[in-house]
């Protein structure tokens, strides 16, 4: 297997609308890292997927709804989501999330 080096400058952000954009960074069949940028007020609507997801708050402040419970997180905080759990977020202060998925999200490609 060969290393997959991805240079941030080479990956254009995909505008998801509503002040949210996404960059799919390095990935393999087993693992994927995704950068999601939010303007203040941007929403990641509540959704589910079968993938396990860990989220690292790189910058900003967010209010997550996780299985009906609300929690506020800020720079440096992390969340681990099991597959199938409903979750979404509201950006309270412009910021960036790094989402790590296993297995990779084919639907993002």
GIPEDA-V873510 format. One record per pair of residues at least 24 apart in sequence whose ideal C-beta (glycine too) atoms are under 10 Angstrom apart, sorted by sequence separation. I is the first residue (numbers start at 0). J is the second residue. D is the distance in Angstrom with one decimal. If there is no record, write none. Layout:
i->I j->J d->D
i->I j->J d->D
This chain:
i->3 j->27 d->6.6
i->10 j->34 d->8.3
i->12 j->36 d->6.7
i->17 j->41 d->5.7
i->18 j->42 d->8.2
i->19 j->43 d->6.6
i->37 j->61 d->7.4
i->53 j->77 d->6.5
i->54 j->78 d->4.6
i->63 j->87 d->7.1
i->64 j->88 d->7.3
i->72 j->96 d->9.2
i->2 j->27 d->9.7
i->16 j->41 d->9.2
i->17 j->42 d->5.9
i->19 j->44 d->9.8
i->53 j->78 d->7.0
i->54 j->79 d->8.0
i->62 j->87 d->9.5
i->63 j->88 d->4.8
i->64 j->89 d->8.1
i->15 j->41 d->8.8
i->16 j->42 d->9.8
i->17 j->43 d->9.3
i->52 j->78 d->8.1
i->53 j->79 d->5.0
i->54 j->80 d->7.2
i->62 j->88 d->6.7
i->63 j->89 d->8.1
i->0 j->27 d->7.8
i->5 j->32 d->8.7
i->7 j->34 d->7.9
i->15 j->42 d->10.0
i->17 j->44 d->9.2
i->52 j->79 d->7.6
i->53 j->80 d->7.4
i->61 j->88 d->4.8
i->62 j->89 d->4.7
i->15 j->43 d->8.7
i->51 j->79 d->7.6
i->52 j->80 d->4.3
i->61 j->89 d->6.8
i->62 j->90 d->8.3
i->51 j->80 d->6.9
i->52 j->81 d->8.5
i->60 j->89 d->9.8
i->61 j->90 d->5.6
i->62 j->91 d->5.8
i->50 j->80 d->8.6
i->51 j->81 d->6.1
i->52 j->82 d->7.9
i->60 j->90 d->7.6
i->61 j->91 d->6.2
i->50 j->81 d->9.7
i->51 j->82 d->5.3
i->59 j->90 d->6.3
i->60 j->91 d->4.3
i->61 j->92 d->8.1
i->48 j->80 d->9.0
i->49 j->81 d->9.9
i->50 j->82 d->5.7
i->51 j->83 d->9.6
i->52 j->84 d->8.9
i->54 j->86 d->8.8
i->56 j->88 d->9.9
i->59 j->91 d->7.5
i->60 j->92 d->4.0
i->47 j->80 d->9.3
i->49 j->82 d->4.6
i->50 j->83 d->9.2
i->51 j->84 d->9.7
i->59 j->92 d->4.8
i->60 j->93 d->8.9
i->61 j->94 d->6.6
i->63 j->96 d->9.8
i->48 j->82 d->6.9
i->49 j->83 d->6.2
i->52 j->86 d->7.9
i->54 j->88 d->8.6
i->58 j->92 d->8.5
i->59 j->93 d->5.5
i->60 j->94 d->6.5
i->47 j->82 d->8.2
i->48 j->83 d->7.7
i->58 j->93 d->7.7
i->59 j->94 d->1.4
i->61 j->96 d->7.1
i->47 j->83 d->5.6
i->48 j->84 d->9.4
i->58 j->94 d->4.4
i->59 j->95 d->6.4
i->47 j->84 d->6.6
i->57 j->94 d->7.1
i->58 j->95 d->4.8
i->59 j->96 d->8.0
i->47 j->85 d->5.2
i->48 j->86 d->9.3
i->56 j->94 d->6.7
i->57 j->95 d->4.3
i->58 j->96 d->8.8
i->46 j->85 d->7.1
i->47 j->86 d->7.5
i->56 j->95 d->7.9
i->57 j->96 d->6.7
i->45 j->85 d->5.3
i->46 j->86 d->7.2
i->47 j->87 d->9.8
i->55 j->95 d->9.3
i->56 j->96 d->6.1
i->57 j->97 d->5.5
i->45 j->86 d->6.6
i->46 j->87 d->6.4
i->55 j->96 d->7.0
i->56 j->97 d->8.2
i->44 j->86 d->9.9
i->45 j->87 d->3.5
i->54 j->96 d->5.4
i->55 j->97 d->4.5
i->43 j->86 d->8.3
i->44 j->87 d->5.2
i->45 j->88 d->8.9
i->54 j->97 d->7.0
i->55 j->98 d->8.1
i->43 j->87 d->5.2
i->44 j->88 d->8.9
i->53 j->97 d->8.7
i->54 j->98 d->5.3
i->55 j->99 d->7.6
i->42 j->87 d->7.2
i->43 j->88 d->4.4
i->44 j->89 d->9.8
i->53 j->98 d->7.5
i->54 j->99 d->7.6
i->42 j->88 d->7.2
i->43 j->89 d->8.0
i->52 j->98 d->5.8
i->53 j->99 d->4.6
i->54 j->100 d->9.9
i->41 j->88 d->8.5
i->42 j->89 d->5.6
i->43 j->90 d->8.2
i->52 j->99 d->6.9
i->53 j->100 d->8.3
i->41 j->89 d->7.7
i->42 j->90 d->7.4
i->50 j->98 d->9.6
i->51 j->99 d->8.7
i->52 j->100 d->5.4
i->53 j->101 d->8.6
i->40 j->89 d->7.5
i->41 j->90 d->4.3
i->50 j->99 d->9.7
i->51 j->100 d->7.1
i->52 j->101 d->8.2
i->39 j->89 d->9.6
i->40 j->90 d->6.3
i->41 j->91 d->9.9
i->50 j->100 d->4.5
i->51 j->101 d->5.0
i->37 j->88 d->7.8
i->39 j->90 d->5.8
i->40 j->91 d->8.5
i->50 j->101 d->6.4
i->51 j->102 d->8.6
i->37 j->89 d->8.9
i->38 j->90 d->6.8
i->39 j->91 d->7.0
i->40 j->92 d->10.0
i->41 j->93 d->8.4
i->48 j->100 d->8.2
i->50 j->102 d->6.4
i->52 j->104 d->9.0
i->35 j->88 d->9.0
i->37 j->90 d->3.7
i->39 j->92 d->6.0
i->40 j->93 d->9.2
i->41 j->94 d->9.0
i->43 j->96 d->8.2
i->49 j->102 d->8.9
i->50 j->103 d->8.0
i->36 j->90 d->9.3
i->37 j->91 d->9.4
i->39 j->93 d->5.0
i->50 j->104 d->6.1
i->35 j->90 d->9.7
i->37 j->92 d->9.1
i->38 j->93 d->5.6
i->39 j->94 d->8.5
i->43 j->98 d->9.6
i->49 j->104 d->9.9
i->50 j->105 d->9.8
i->37 j->93 d->6.6
i->38 j->94 d->9.1
i->48 j->104 d->7.3
i->50 j->106 d->9.6
i->36 j->93 d->8.4
i->37 j->94 d->5.7
i->36 j->94 d->7.7
i->37 j->95 d->7.3
i->48 j->106 d->8.1
i->35 j->94 d->9.3
i->36 j->95 d->5.1
i->37 j->96 d->7.3
i->35 j->95 d->6.9
i->36 j->96 d->8.1
i->34 j->95 d->6.2
i->35 j->96 d->4.6
i->34 j->96 d->7.5
i->35 j->97 d->7.8
i->33 j->96 d->8.4
i->34 j->97 d->5.8
i->35 j->98 d->6.1
i->33 j->97 d->7.3
i->34 j->98 d->8.0
i->32 j->97 d->6.3
i->33 j->98 d->4.5
i->32 j->98 d->7.3
i->33 j->99 d->7.7
i->31 j->98 d->8.2
i->32 j->99 d->5.2
i->33 j->100 d->7.1
i->31 j->99 d->7.1
i->32 j->100 d->8.0
i->19 j->88 d->9.6
i->30 j->99 d->6.8
i->31 j->100 d->4.6
i->30 j->100 d->7.2
i->31 j->101 d->7.7
i->33 j->103 d->9.5
i->19 j->90 d->8.0
i->29 j->100 d->9.7
i->30 j->101 d->5.3
i->31 j->102 d->7.8
i->32 j->103 d->9.4
i->33 j->104 d->7.4
i->18 j->90 d->7.3
i->29 j->101 d->6.0
i->30 j->102 d->7.3
i->31 j->103 d->3.8
i->17 j->90 d->9.8
i->22 j->95 d->9.8
i->24 j->97 d->8.4
i->26 j->99 d->9.7
i->28 j->101 d->9.7
i->29 j->102 d->5.6
i->30 j->103 d->6.3
i->31 j->104 d->5.6
i->24 j->98 d->9.9
i->26 j->100 d->8.3
i->27 j->101 d->9.8
i->28 j->102 d->6.1
i->29 j->103 d->7.0
i->31 j->105 d->9.2
i->33 j->107 d->6.5
i->18 j->93 d->8.7
i->20 j->95 d->9.8
i->21 j->96 d->9.7
i->22 j->97 d->10.0
i->23 j->98 d->9.9
i->24 j->99 d->9.8
i->27 j->102 d->8.8
i->28 j->103 d->6.0
i->26 j->102 d->9.4
i->27 j->103 d->6.6
i->31 j->107 d->7.2
i->19 j->96 d->9.9
i->21 j->98 d->8.8
i->26 j->103 d->4.7
i->28 j->105 d->9.2
i->31 j->108 d->9.0
i->26 j->104 d->8.2
i->26 j->105 d->9.7
i->23 j->103 d->9.0
i->23 j->104 d->8.1
i->26 j->107 d->8.5
i->26 j->108 d->8.2
i->23 j->107 d->5.2
i->23 j->108 d->6.7
i->21 j->107 d->7.4
i->13 j->107 d->8.8
